[in-house]
């Protein structure tokens, strides 16, 4: 069995999907959570100058969604065929759109603009996302197939 080390800040953020995949599958991994001062030393040695990174038997992979897709495939959670995998990928990509909207609200420094972003998120973005997710799920128990997929 491969050795996994997931490195990210001490937060859920962009590493949480991968942590959830490991937990769901019962796969042991090192959850390395770094502090801000450690980041400046680590950053030049990462594939893309960003976190999270996943090390698999010492080989480093960057980009949160690439990491999650790799882990899902390695654990048999990515769907059973190209179409299932593509549908699962579309669900994940929609989730990343939501994360981008949340981050935009959270880190806006202008309070008036932040209030406007939050109002738009609460009244338009989130309801549309939930409606689309519900539409994708339909009357099914899972988004893809008859067993848990990548989501």
FENNOR-V246579 format. One record per helix or strand. SS is the DSSP state (h for helix, s for strand). FROM is the first residue (numbers start at 0). LEN is the number of residues. If there is no record, write none. Layout:
ss=SS from=FROM len=LEN
ss=SS from=FROM len=LEN
This chain:
ss=s from=3 len=6
ss=h from=12 len=13
ss=s from=29 len=5
ss=h from=35 len=10
ss=s from=52 len=4
ss=s from=58 len=4
ss=h from=63 len=11
ss=h from=81 len=26
ss=h from=110 len=27
